[in-house]
């Protein structure tokens, strides 16, 4: 057995091997140690291998999915090794091969690899989150990206430049990434595959074969890099499925300029899909998600992760949200209908992947019928927006399939098909007859039991059944002698401690009839199941289109519901570089304050070409960071096609959104807080364009005061004069206010605060003009810093401010510096190696010979400098 296990383990590569033994999946050696630690189950041992006992642990087959979910969440990959023949077939094989039948080992094989990106099981997936597998391939400097959620079959191909890869992978948020071995440019934890599988020719050929087309032109114009990534993705899916591919819908092409770009730091800072602690609670999506279906929630996450850049597409989404927003009664009725609809996309994915159940067929039946009901309801309403008109046809057209599944299936099909019982009566007359035979036979056995009691006079006689003996007659041991007689008509089967078991010819005949009828009935149901699955798979694309339409309607209805709850407005989308938000609010903070009956203080933000950079001062806890984030989120929500938390909003399209608000150590990469801040700031300065929107908070705070002020000063000048984008810049450096004198498009603002009877009152209001002070000591007192420490700090502060007044302050003389644009043209002063060498010299310690050698060295340095 261990020889077979070790061969399969080698085939499994770096995966944990679930080795089927009876009713358990067993793990051995290091796999057992790792799994036992993750699953918190007992680690035992058995036998010996190489002179040592073999560590092992196991999980029951019937509950394996729960254990698999925990292993996958812990970052493991699992290979499932199942028995692929029966014990009888193993013995027959042993006879043919001339080996002892008593030692015949049931053959096992890896039937599937379970990995984070290839899950389809309902119990292993989060219903409100997409599960993406991504493949990356580089062709002549361009990176192709193929992404697929195999639980629904959606496949997208795109490409990007190498410096944009981080932003693209951050948007995708893949559960698993595969790339060719030795490739160094992708994210961490890449699954490495043979580079030969990332062939554009193979990718094109396999896509044509899967979709039965002679050319891919009907799906889009795909580059070599995209096709190479698709080839790697499909090969990996073929590998993990052991030759069985999941549902793959025709590939969609995503253009590089189709969506707003945000890097990983921005997504983390804005807490779009997860809060800083990794949880959904406290994130943007948690605050706005009012979807009533899992598919809708997944689509909303995709919308927020990739806001649109096409004005017409944004307006189409906004029109549908607005249409539903103004009709609360029909919106409520629609949401009630949507709430009852099963997850069509994932049920379809399981059926196509060969992992479906009768329950999935029932979900297809019910979901398509409900979609038709939604179509009838929406189709009867007036003034339908264009996006809805485009989707309504996809909600129907399944009458024949609905009728077939309605006739074939029971109202509530089971999740397991091995026991049958899911095909409805009257669908198959022959199946009904088999069931009748089986049912009548059981009645006959009950009558037989009563007759045997009368004939033997043993009232305790019973006819029972188990998996080993089948049907048998059981009597207490004290009555067994009467049935042991040769002419009794009973045959002894088994003696128990307090009972004896027998058989009879009549019972055997009835048992045979039951077994045959039951087996044939199960076979008939299995055949019908395969036919029904085939009927569903034959229209898989049409069902997927229905599921996509339902998800978009759910997102729009949810957005309308959220807008009605919070008094949100429809934004105006413009092509210019404006940002005019009146009464803007932070959706997450406002929701949190509402739970404690507190009011959020709304603020305006009006950026324009001649006033595109706001320098914002004020005390900590005054609301600067909240103001920065709320405006970034309003832009994001608007371009995602939803209403926004404001009284009004006019937003010029943003191509890239950057947020550097707060930072923390990245010890895994050896970076301090300040280093992380500088890396993020560098990315902004090198990647932002005139159409970008940048929010920066406290740049330069992680180093010395002089270094920090100098960096903040230079960054503001660069954003203003070199990039020229819309920007909100929060700072505690009052000295930066002097930039307003030289930067025409920069204006000064501050969050208001007042001290009243020794207490700090934070007003959370934004006002024009520079901050008069930072209120740092007042905030310290508010935070509970001991009074003695605050008093001592006040003495130190008075001394420092006196010195600043006498010297002109930290920023003395900065106004005389040329602007950033002018400085960019000035070459750095050349270094003088001769002077540097002389400065290092200790003349008193030189001998005459060393002095002569030093003169020759200076001469060589001077000559090399001239050349």
C-alpha positions in Angstrom: 0.0 0.0 0.0 2.8 2.4 0.9 4.3 1.8 -2.5 1.1 2.9 -4.2 0.8 5.9 -1.8 4.3 7.1 -2.5 3.8 6.9 -6.2 0.6 9.0 -6.0 2.3 11.4 -3.6 5.1 12.0 -6.1 2.4 12.7 -8.8 0.7 15.1 -6.4 3.8 17.4 -6.3 3.5 20.0 -3.5 -0.1 19.1 -2.7 -1.4 17.4 0.4 -2.6 13.9 -0.6 -6.0 12.8 0.5 -5.6 9.0 0.2 -9.0 7.1 0.2 -9.1 4.1 2.6 -12.7 2.9 3.1 -14.7 5.7 4.7 -11.7 7.9 5.4 -9.3 10.1 3.5 -5.9 9.4 5.2 -2.8 11.5 5.1 0.8 10.3 5.9 4.2 11.6 6.8 4.7 15.4 6.6 1.2 15.8 5.0 -0.2 14.3 8.2 1.8 16.6 10.5 0.8 19.7 8.5 -2.9 18.8 8.2 -3.2 17.7 11.9 -1.8 21.1 12.9 -4.1 23.1 10.7 -7.2 21.0 11.4 -6.5 20.4 15.0 -7.1 16.6 14.7 -5.2 13.7 16.3 -1.9 12.7 14.8 -1.3 9.0 15.1 1.1 6.5 13.6 1.1 3.0 12.0 3.6 0.4 10.9 7.1 1.4 9.9 8.8 2.9 6.9 12.5 3.2 6.7 12.8 2.0 10.3 10.4 4.6 11.7 6.7 4.7 12.5 4.6 6.5 9.9 2.7 9.6 11.1 -0.9 9.6 9.9 -4.2 11.3 10.4 -7.5 11.1 8.6 -10.9 12.8 8.0 -14.2 11.1 7.2 -15.2 11.1 3.6 -18.8 12.3 4.3 -17.5 15.5 6.0 -14.3 16.0 3.9 -15.5 19.3 2.4 -15.4 21.1 5.7 -11.8 20.0 6.3 -10.9 20.9 2.7 -12.3 24.4 3.2 -10.0 24.9 6.3 -6.9 23.6 4.4 -7.5 25.8 1.4 -8.0 28.8 3.6 -4.7 28.0 5.2 -3.0 28.2 1.8 -2.8 24.4 1.1 -3.5 22.6 -2.1 -5.0 19.1 -1.9 -4.9 16.1 -4.3 -7.8 13.7 -4.0 -6.8 10.0 -4.5 -10.0 7.9 -4.9 -10.5 4.2 -5.3 -11.1 3.7 -9.1 -12.1 0.0 -8.9 -14.1 -2.3 -6.6 -12.5 -5.0 -4.4 -14.0 -7.6 -6.8 -12.3 -5.9 -9.8 -9.0 -5.7 -7.8 -9.2 -9.5 -7.2 -10.0 -10.2 -10.8 -7.0 -8.1 -11.9 -4.8 -9.9 -9.4 -5.9 -13.3 -11.0 -5.1 -12.0 -14.5 -1.7 -10.8 -13.4 -0.9 -14.1 -11.5 -0.7 -12.5 -8.1 -2.2 -13.7 -4.8 -5.9 -12.7 -4.7 -5.7 -12.3 -0.9 -3.2 -9.5 -1.3 -5.1 -7.7 -4.1 -4.9 -3.9 -3.5 -7.7 -1.7 -4.8 -6.3 0.7 -7.5 -6.4 4.3 -6.6 -5.7 7.4 -8.7 -5.8 11.2 -8.3 -9.1 12.2 -9.6 -8.9 15.9 -8.8 -6.7 18.7 -7.4 -8.5 21.1 -5.0 -6.9 24.5 -5.1 -8.0 28.0 -4.0 -8.7 29.1 -7.5 -10.5 26.0 -8.8 -13.3 25.5 -6.3 -16.8 24.9 -7.4 -18.4 23.4 -4.3 -21.1 25.5 -2.7 -19.7 24.8 0.8 -16.2 25.8 -0.1 -17.1 29.2 -1.8 -18.1 32.5 -0.3 -21.5 33.3 -1.9 -20.8 37.0 -2.1 -17.3 36.9 -3.4 -15.9 35.9 -6.7 -13.2 33.3 -6.8 -10.7 34.1 -9.5 -7.9 32.0 -11.0 -5.4 34.1 -13.0 -2.6 33.2 -15.4 0.2 35.5 -16.4 2.3 35.3 -19.5 4.9 37.7 -20.9 5.4 38.0 -24.7 7.9 40.5 -26.0 7.7 42.8 -23.0 3.8 42.8 -22.8 2.1 40.8 -20.1 -1.0 38.9 -20.9 -3.5 38.2 -18.2 -6.2 35.5 -18.3 -8.7 35.4 -15.4 -11.5 33.0 -14.8 -14.1 32.3 -12.1 -14.7 28.6 -12.8 -17.7 28.6 -10.5 -19.5 30.7 -13.1 -17.3 30.2 -16.2 -16.6 33.9 -16.8 -13.3 34.3 -18.6 -11.6 37.6 -19.3 -8.4 38.3 -21.3 -6.4 41.5 -21.1 -2.8 42.8 -21.3 -0.7 45.5 -19.7 2.8 46.9 -19.6 5.1 45.5 -16.9 4.9 48.6 -14.7 1.1 48.3 -14.7 1.0 44.7 -13.5 0.7 45.5 -9.8 -2.4 47.7 -10.4 -4.0 45.0 -12.6 -3.4 42.1 -10.2 -4.6 44.3 -7.2 -7.8 44.9 -9.1 -8.3 41.2 -9.8 -7.6 40.0 -6.2 -7.0 36.5 -7.5 -7.3 33.5 -5.2 -4.6 31.8 -7.2 -2.0 32.9 -9.8 -0.2 30.7 -12.2 2.8 31.7 -14.4 5.7 30.0 -16.1 8.5 28.7 -14.0 11.3 31.1 -13.2 9.2 34.2 -13.9 10.1 36.9 -11.4 7.7 39.7 -12.1 4.4 38.5 -10.7 3.0 38.7 -7.2 4.0 36.4 -4.3 3.0 32.8 -4.1 2.8 32.2 -7.8 2.1 28.6 -8.9 4.9 27.8 -11.3 4.1 25.7 -14.5 6.1 24.5 -17.4 6.7 27.5 -19.7 5.8 25.4 -22.7 2.1 25.4 -21.6 2.1 29.2 -22.0 2.0 29.1 -25.8 -0.1 31.5 -27.8 -0.7 29.0 -30.6 -1.9 26.4 -28.1 -4.0 28.9 -26.3 -5.7 29.9 -29.5 -6.2 26.3 -30.6 -7.7 25.2 -27.2 -10.1 28.2 -27.1 -11.3 27.3 -30.6 -11.8 23.7 -29.6 -13.6 24.4 -26.4 -16.1 26.8 -28.1 -16.3 24.9 -31.4 -15.3 27.8 -33.6 -12.9 28.1 -36.5 -11.8 31.6 -35.5 -11.9 33.7 -32.3 -12.7 36.9 -34.2 -16.3 36.7 -33.1 -15.2 37.0 -29.5 -12.7 39.8 -30.0 -9.2 40.6 -31.2 -6.8 38.9 -28.8 -3.1 39.6 -28.7 -0.4 36.9 -28.5 0.2 37.7 -24.9 -3.5 37.3 -24.0 -3.6 33.9 -25.9 -0.4 32.7 -24.2 -2.0 33.5 -20.8 -5.2 31.7 -21.9 -3.2 28.7 -22.9 -1.5 28.5 -19.5 -4.8 28.9 -17.7 -6.6 26.2 -19.7 -3.7 23.8 -19.2 -3.7 24.3 -15.5 -7.5 23.7 -15.3 -7.0 20.6 -17.4 -4.3 19.5 -14.9 -6.3 20.1 -11.7 -9.4 18.5 -13.2 -7.5 15.5 -14.5 -8.7 15.9 -18.0 -12.2 17.4 -17.2 -12.5 21.1 -17.9 -15.0 23.2 -16.0 -17.5 25.6 -17.5 -15.6 28.1 -19.7 -17.7 30.8 -21.4 -16.4 32.6 -24.5 -13.5 34.9 -23.5 -14.2 38.6 -23.1 -11.6 41.1 -24.0 -10.9 43.9 -21.5 -9.3 47.0 -23.0 -6.4 48.5 -21.1 -8.1 51.9 -20.8 -11.5 50.4 -19.9 -11.4 50.9 -16.2 -9.9 53.3 -13.6 -6.6 52.0 -12.2 -5.8 51.7 -8.5 -2.7 50.1 -7.1 -2.7 47.8 -4.1 -1.8 50.6 -1.6 -4.7 52.7 -2.8 -7.2 49.8 -2.5 -5.9 49.0 1.0 -6.0 52.7 2.1 -9.5 53.2 0.8 -10.7 49.9 2.3 -12.8 49.2 -0.8 -13.5 45.4 -0.4 -11.9 44.8 3.0 -11.1 46.9 6.1 -7.5 47.3 7.3 -7.9 44.2 9.5 -8.9 42.1 6.4 -12.6 41.7 7.4 -15.5 42.8 5.2 -17.1 44.7 8.1 -15.9 48.3 8.0 -15.2 48.3 4.2 -16.9 50.3 1.5 -18.7 47.4 0.1 -20.1 46.4 3.5 -21.5 49.9 3.8 -23.2 50.0 0.4 -24.1 46.4 -0.4 -27.8 46.0 -0.5 -27.8 43.2 -3.0 -30.2 40.3 -2.2 -28.3 37.6 -4.2 -24.8 36.3 -4.0 -24.3 36.9 -7.8 -25.3 40.5 -7.4 -22.9 41.0 -4.4 -20.0 39.5 -6.5 -20.8 41.8 -9.4 -20.9 44.9 -7.1 -17.5 44.0 -5.8 -16.2 43.8 -9.4 -17.8 47.2 -10.2 -16.1 48.8 -7.2 -12.8 47.1 -8.0 -12.8 48.3 -11.6 -14.7 51.6 -12.0 -15.4 52.5 -15.6 -13.7 55.1 -17.8 -16.4 55.2 -20.5 -18.9 58.0 -19.9 -21.7 56.3 -21.9 -21.3 53.0 -20.0 -21.4 54.9 -16.7 -24.5 56.8 -17.7 -26.2 53.6 -18.7 -25.7 52.1 -15.2 -26.7 55.4 -13.6 -29.9 55.6 -15.6 -31.0 52.1 -14.5 -30.2 52.9 -10.9 -32.2 56.2 -11.2 -35.1 54.5 -12.9 -35.4 52.1 -9.9 -34.7 54.8 -7.4 -37.8 56.9 -8.4 -40.1 53.9 -8.1 -39.9 52.5 -4.5 -42.9 50.2 -4.8 -41.8 48.3 -7.8 -38.3 48.3 -6.6 -39.4 46.6 -3.4 -41.4 44.0 -5.4 -38.5 43.4 -7.7 -36.1 42.9 -4.8 -38.5 40.4 -3.2 -38.5 38.4 -6.4 -34.7 38.5 -6.7 -34.3 37.4 -3.1 -35.9 34.0 -3.9 -33.7 33.3 -7.0 -31.0 30.7 -6.6 -27.4 31.2 -7.7 -27.8 30.2 -11.3 -24.2 30.8 -12.4 -22.6 28.6 -9.7 -25.2 25.8 -10.1 -24.4 25.8 -13.8 -20.7 25.8 -13.1 -21.0 22.7 -10.9 -23.1 20.8 -13.5 -20.7 21.5 -16.4 -17.7 20.6 -14.2 -19.3 17.2 -13.4 -19.7 18.0 -9.8 -23.4 18.9 -9.9 -26.3 17.4 -8.0 -30.1 17.0 -8.5 -30.4 20.1 -6.3 -28.4 22.1 -8.9 -30.8 21.0 -11.6 -33.6 22.2 -9.4 -31.9 25.5 -8.9 -31.6 25.9 -12.7 -35.3 25.1 -13.1 -36.4 27.5 -10.3 -34.0 30.2 -11.2 -35.0 30.3 -14.9 -38.7 30.3 -14.0 -38.1 33.2 -11.5 -36.1 35.1 -14.2 -39.1 34.8 -16.5 -41.2 36.3 -13.8 -38.8 39.2 -13.4 -38.9 39.7 -17.1 -42.7 39.9 -17.2 -42.7 42.4 -14.3 -40.1 44.7 -15.6 -41.2 44.4 -19.2 -44.6 45.8 -18.2 -43.2 49.0 -16.7 -42.9 52.2 -18.7 -39.8 54.3 -19.7 -37.3 51.4 -19.4 -33.7 52.6 -19.6 -31.6 51.3 -22.5 -29.5 49.0 -20.3 -32.6 47.2 -19.0 -34.0 47.0 -22.6 -30.8 45.2 -23.6 -31.0 42.7 -20.7 -34.7 41.8 -20.8 -34.4 39.3 -23.7 -31.8 37.4 -21.7 -34.3 36.8 -18.9 -36.5 34.6 -21.1 -36.2 32.0 -23.8 -35.9 29.0 -21.6 -39.5 27.7 -21.7 -38.6 24.2 -23.1 -35.9 23.6 -20.5 -38.1 24.9 -17.6 -40.8 22.5 -18.8 -38.5 19.6 -19.1 -36.9 20.1 -15.6 -40.3 20.8 -14.1 -41.7 17.4 -15.4 -38.6 15.5 -14.6 -37.7 16.6 -11.0 -39.4 16.4 -7.7 -40.2 19.9 -6.1 -37.2 19.8 -3.8 -34.4 17.6 -5.3 -31.8 16.2 -2.8 -28.1 17.2 -2.8 -27.0 13.5 -3.3 -28.0 11.4 -6.3 -26.7 8.1 -5.1 -29.9 7.2 -3.3 -32.2 8.3 -6.1 -35.6 9.8 -5.4 -35.2 12.9 -7.4 -37.0 12.0 -10.6 -40.7 12.9 -10.3 -43.5 10.3 -10.7 -45.1 10.0 -14.1 -42.0 11.2 -15.9 -40.8 7.7 -16.7 -43.5 4.9 -16.6 -40.9 2.2 -16.5 -39.2 3.9 -13.5 -42.6 4.1 -11.8 -43.1 0.4 -12.3 -39.7 -0.4 -10.8 -40.5 1.7 -7.8 -43.9 0.0 -7.4 -42.2 -3.4 -7.5 -39.8 -2.3 -4.8 -42.6 -0.8 -2.7 -44.8 -3.8 -3.1 -41.9 -6.1 -2.3 -41.4 -4.3 1.0 -45.1 -4.7 1.8 -44.7 -8.4 0.9 -41.9 -8.7 3.4 -44.0 -7.1 6.1 -46.8 -9.6 5.3 -44.2 -12.4 5.4 -43.0 -11.4 8.8 -46.6 -11.6 10.1 -47.2 -15.0 8.5 -43.9 -16.4 10.0 -44.9 -15.2 13.4 -48.2 -17.1 13.1 -46.7 -20.2 11.7 -43.9 -20.5 14.3 -45.7 -19.0 17.2 -42.7 -16.7 17.9 -44.2 -13.2 18.5 -40.6 -11.8 18.8 -39.7 -12.9 15.2 -38.6 -10.0 13.0 -37.3 -9.6 9.4 -34.4 -7.1 9.4 -31.9 -5.8 6.9 -28.2 -4.7 7.0 -25.5 -4.1 4.5 -23.7 -7.4 5.0 -26.5 -10.0 5.2 -29.2 -8.2 3.3 -32.7 -9.3 4.5 -32.7 -11.9 7.3 -35.1 -13.4 10.0 -34.1 -12.8 13.6 -35.4 -14.6 16.7 -34.3 -14.6 20.3 -31.8 -17.3 21.1 -34.3 -19.2 23.3 -36.6 -19.8 20.2 -33.9 -20.7 17.8 -34.2 -24.5 18.2 -37.6 -24.6 16.5 -36.1 -23.0 13.4 -33.0 -25.1 13.4 -35.0 -28.3 12.6 -34.2 -29.6 9.0 -37.8 -29.5 7.9 -38.5 -26.0 9.3 -37.9 -24.3 5.9 -35.4 -21.9 7.5 -31.6 -21.8 6.9 -29.2 -20.8 9.7 -27.2 -17.6 8.9 -25.6 -16.2 12.0 -25.6 -16.7 15.8 -25.4 -13.6 18.0 -25.1 -13.2 21.7 -28.8 -13.1 22.4 -30.3 -13.8 19.0 -30.0 -16.1 16.0 -30.5 -15.1 12.3 -32.0 -17.2 9.6 -33.0 -17.0 5.9 -35.8 -18.7 3.8 -36.4 -19.3 0.1 -39.4 -17.0 0.0 -37.4 -14.2 1.8 -34.5 -14.6 -0.6 -36.8 -14.3 -3.6 -38.4 -11.2 -2.3 -35.0 -9.7 -1.4 -33.8 -10.4 -4.9 -36.8 -8.7 -6.4 -36.2 -5.6 -4.2 -32.5 -5.5 -5.0 -33.0 -5.8 -8.7 -35.9 -3.3 -8.8 -34.0 -0.9 -6.6 -30.8 -1.2 -8.6 -32.6 -0.8 -11.9 -34.5 2.2 -10.5 -31.2 3.9 -9.4 -29.7 3.2 -12.8 -32.7 4.7 -14.5 -32.5 7.8 -12.4 -28.8 8.2 -13.0 -29.4 7.9 -16.7 -32.1 10.6 -16.5 -29.7 12.8 -14.5 -27.1 12.6 -17.2 -29.7 13.5 -19.9 -30.9 16.5 -17.9 -27.4 17.7 -17.3 -26.7 17.4 -21.0 -29.8 19.5 -21.7 -28.6 22.2 -19.3 -25.1 22.2 -20.7 -26.4 22.5 -24.2 -27.7 26.0 -23.4 -25.0 26.9 -20.9 -24.2 30.2 -22.6 -27.8 31.3 -22.6 -28.2 30.4 -18.9 -25.1 32.3 -18.0 -26.4 35.3 -19.9 -29.6 35.1 -17.8 -27.5 34.9 -14.6 -25.5 37.9 -15.6 -28.6 40.0 -16.3 -30.2 39.1 -13.0 -26.9 40.1 -11.2 -26.8 43.5 -12.9 -30.5 44.1 -12.1 -29.8 43.2 -8.5 -26.8 45.5 -8.3 -28.8 48.4 -9.7 -31.8 47.8 -7.4 -29.4 47.5 -4.4 -27.7 50.8 -5.4 -31.1 52.5 -5.7 -32.1 51.1 -2.3 -28.9 52.4 -0.7 -29.3 55.8 -2.3 -32.9 56.0 -1.0 -31.7 55.0 2.5 -29.0 57.7 2.7 -30.4 60.5 0.6 -27.7 60.0 -2.0 -27.6 61.8 -5.4 -27.0 60.9 -9.0 -23.6 62.3 -10.0 -23.0 64.2 -13.2 -20.2 62.7 -15.2 -18.0 65.1 -17.3 -15.0 64.8 -19.5 -13.1 67.8 -18.1 -10.9 67.9 -15.0 -13.5 69.2 -12.5 -14.5 67.8 -9.1 -17.5 69.7 -7.7 -18.9 67.8 -4.7 -21.4 69.7 -2.5 -22.3 68.2 0.9 -20.1 65.2 0.5 -20.0 62.5 3.1 -17.9 59.4 3.9 -20.3 56.4 3.4 -18.6 54.1 5.9 -18.0 56.7 8.6 -21.5 58.1 8.2 -23.0 54.6 8.6 -20.9 54.0 11.7 -22.0 57.3 13.3 -25.7 56.5 12.5 -25.5 53.4 14.6 -24.8 55.7 17.6 -27.2 58.4 16.6 -24.5 60.8 15.7 -24.5 63.2 12.8 -21.8 63.3 10.1 -20.6 66.8 9.1 -20.8 67.1 5.4 -18.2 69.2 3.4 -17.8 70.6 -0.1 -14.9 69.9 -2.4 -14.6 72.1 -5.5 -11.5 71.4 -7.6 -11.0 73.0 -11.0 -8.1 73.6 -13.4 -7.3 76.9 -11.8 -7.7 75.5 -8.2 -6.8 71.8 -8.5 -4.6 71.3 -5.4 -5.9 71.9 -1.9 -3.5 72.1 1.0 -5.4 71.1 4.1 -4.2 71.8 7.7 -5.8 71.4 11.1 -5.6 69.2 14.2 -5.4 65.5 14.4 -8.8 63.9 14.7 -10.3 67.0 13.0 -11.4 65.0 10.0 -8.7 65.7 7.4 -8.1 62.0 6.5 -11.9 61.4 6.4 -12.4 64.3 4.0 -9.6 63.0 1.7 -11.0 59.5 1.6 -14.7 60.5 1.2 -13.9 62.4 -2.0 -11.9 59.6 -3.4 -14.7 57.1 -2.6 -17.3 59.4 -4.1 -15.3 59.5 -7.4 -15.0 55.7 -7.2 -18.7 55.2 -6.6 -19.7 57.5 -9.4 -17.5 55.8 -12.0 -18.7 52.4 -10.8 -22.1 53.6 -11.9 -23.8 54.3 -8.6 -25.3 57.2 -6.7 -23.0 59.0 -4.2 -23.3 60.3 -0.7 -23.6 64.0 -1.4 -26.2 66.8 -2.1 -24.8 67.1 -5.6 -21.7 65.9 -7.5 -20.2 66.8 -10.8 -17.2 64.6 -11.5 -14.7 64.8 -14.3 -13.5 61.3 -15.3 -10.5 60.1 -13.4 -8.1 57.7 -15.1 -6.1 56.7 -12.0 -6.9 57.0 -8.3 -4.0 57.3 -5.8 -4.4 57.3 -2.1 -1.5 57.6 0.4 -3.3 58.0 3.6 -1.8 56.2 6.5 1.0 53.6 6.3 2.4 50.8 8.3 5.5 48.7 8.5 6.0 45.9 5.9 8.3 43.8 7.9 8.0 40.9 5.4 9.8 43.1 2.8 12.1 44.8 5.3 10.4 48.2 4.9 9.8 50.7 7.7 6.8 52.9 7.8 8.7 55.8 6.2 10.0 53.5 3.5 6.5 52.3 2.7 5.4 55.9 2.5 8.2 56.9 0.2 7.6 53.8 -2.1 3.9 54.7 -2.4 4.7 58.4 -3.0 7.2 57.5 -5.6 4.6 55.4 -7.4 2.2 58.4 -7.5 4.9 60.8 -8.8 5.9 58.4 -11.6 2.5 57.1 -12.7 -0.1 59.9 -12.1 -1.3 61.9 -15.1 -3.3 65.1 -15.5 -6.5 63.1 -15.4 -5.6 61.4 -12.1 -7.0 62.2 -8.7 -4.5 62.0 -5.8 -5.0 62.2 -2.0 -2.0 62.5 0.2 -1.9 62.7 3.9 1.0 63.7 6.1 3.8 63.1 3.6 7.2 63.2 5.3 6.0 62.6 8.8 8.2 59.5 9.4 11.6 61.2 9.4 13.2 64.3 10.9 11.4 67.6 10.8 13.7 69.2 8.3 13.8 66.1 6.0 10.0 65.7 6.2 9.3 69.3 5.5 11.7 69.3 2.5 10.1 66.2 1.0 6.5 67.5 1.5 7.5 70.8 -0.1 9.0 69.1 -3.1 6.1 66.6 -3.5 3.5 69.4 -3.5 5.5 71.3 -6.1 5.8 68.2 -8.2 2.1 67.4 -8.1 1.2 71.0 -8.8 3.7 72.0 -11.5 4.9 68.7 -13.1 1.9 66.4 -12.9 -0.9 69.0 -12.8 -3.6 66.6 -11.5 -6.4 67.1 -9.0 -5.0 66.6 -5.5 -6.0 66.9 -1.8 -2.9 67.2 0.4 -3.3 67.2 4.2 -0.3 68.2 6.3 0.7 69.5 9.7 3.6 71.5 8.2 2.3 75.1 8.5 5.3 76.2 6.5 3.8 74.7 3.3 1.3 77.5 3.3 4.0 79.7 1.7 3.6 77.6 -1.5 0.3 79.4 -2.2 2.5 82.5 -3.0 4.2 80.6 -6.0 1.8 77.9 -7.0 -1.1 79.5 -8.9 -3.5 76.5 -8.7 -2.9 75.8 -5.0 -5.3 77.0 -2.3 -5.2 76.7 1.4 -7.9 75.1 3.6 -8.2 73.8 7.1 -10.5 71.7 9.3 -12.0 74.0 12.0 -11.4 73.5 15.8 -11.8 75.6 18.9 -10.6 75.4 22.5 -13.4 76.1 25.0 -12.6 76.4 28.7 -9.5 74.2 28.2 -11.2 71.6 26.1 -10.7 71.0 22.4 -13.9 71.1 20.3 -13.4 69.5 16.9 -16.0 70.9 14.4 -15.1 68.6 11.5 -15.9 71.5 9.1 -13.6 72.5 6.2 -12.9 76.2 5.8 -10.7 78.3 3.5 -7.4 79.7 4.6 -4.4 78.2 6.5 -4.7 76.6 9.9 -3.8 78.9 12.7 -2.4 76.2 14.9 -2.2 72.4 15.1 -3.7 71.9 18.6 -1.3 69.0 19.2 -1.2 69.5 23.0 -5.0 69.8 23.2 -5.4 66.5 21.3 -2.8 64.9 23.7 -4.8 66.1 26.7 -8.0 64.7 25.0 -6.2 61.4 24.6 -5.5 61.1 28.3 -1.8 62.1 28.4 -0.9 62.9 32.0 -1.3 66.6 32.9 2.4 66.9 34.0 3.6 65.7 30.6 1.3 68.1 28.8 2.5 71.0 30.9 6.1 70.2 30.3 5.4 69.9 26.6 3.8 73.4 26.7 7.0 74.8 28.2 9.1 73.2 25.4 6.7 74.4 22.8 6.9 78.0 24.0 10.7 77.9 23.8 10.6 76.4 20.3 8.1 78.9 19.0 10.2 81.8 20.5 13.2 80.5 18.6 11.1 80.1 15.4 10.0 83.7 15.7 13.6 84.9 16.1 15.0 82.9 13.1 12.1 83.1 10.7 11.0 79.5 11.2 11.8 76.2 9.5 10.8 77.6 6.1 12.9 80.7 6.3 14.3 81.4 2.8 12.3 78.7 1.0 10.3 81.3 -0.8 13.5 82.4 -2.6 14.0 78.9 -4.2 13.1 78.5 -7.9 10.0 76.5 -8.6 10.0 72.7 -9.1 9.7 73.1 -12.9 12.7 75.3 -13.0 14.7 73.1 -10.6 14.1 70.1 -12.9 16.2 71.8 -15.5 19.2 72.5 -13.2 21.9 69.9 -13.3 23.2 68.7 -10.0 26.6 70.2 -9.1 29.3 67.9 -10.2 31.4 66.1 -7.5 35.1 67.0 -7.3 37.0 63.7 -6.6 40.3 65.6 -6.0 38.7 67.9 -3.4 37.0 64.9 -1.7 40.3 63.0 -1.6 42.1 66.0 0.0 39.4 66.4 2.5 40.0 62.8 3.7 43.7 63.3 4.0 45.5 63.4 7.4 48.6 65.3 6.3 50.5 65.0 9.6 50.6 61.2 9.4 52.2 60.9 5.9 55.8 59.8 5.3 57.7 61.5 2.5 57.2 58.4 0.3 53.4 58.3 1.1 53.1 62.0 0.3 54.7 61.5 -3.1 52.4 58.6 -3.9 49.5 60.7 -2.8 50.5 63.5 -5.2 50.7 61.0 -8.1 47.2 59.7 -7.2 45.8 63.2 -7.2 47.3 63.8 -10.6 45.6 60.6 -12.0 42.2 61.7 -10.4 42.6 65.2 -12.0 43.3 63.7 -15.4 40.4 61.2 -15.3 38.0 64.0 -14.2 39.0 66.1 -17.3 38.6 63.2 -19.6 
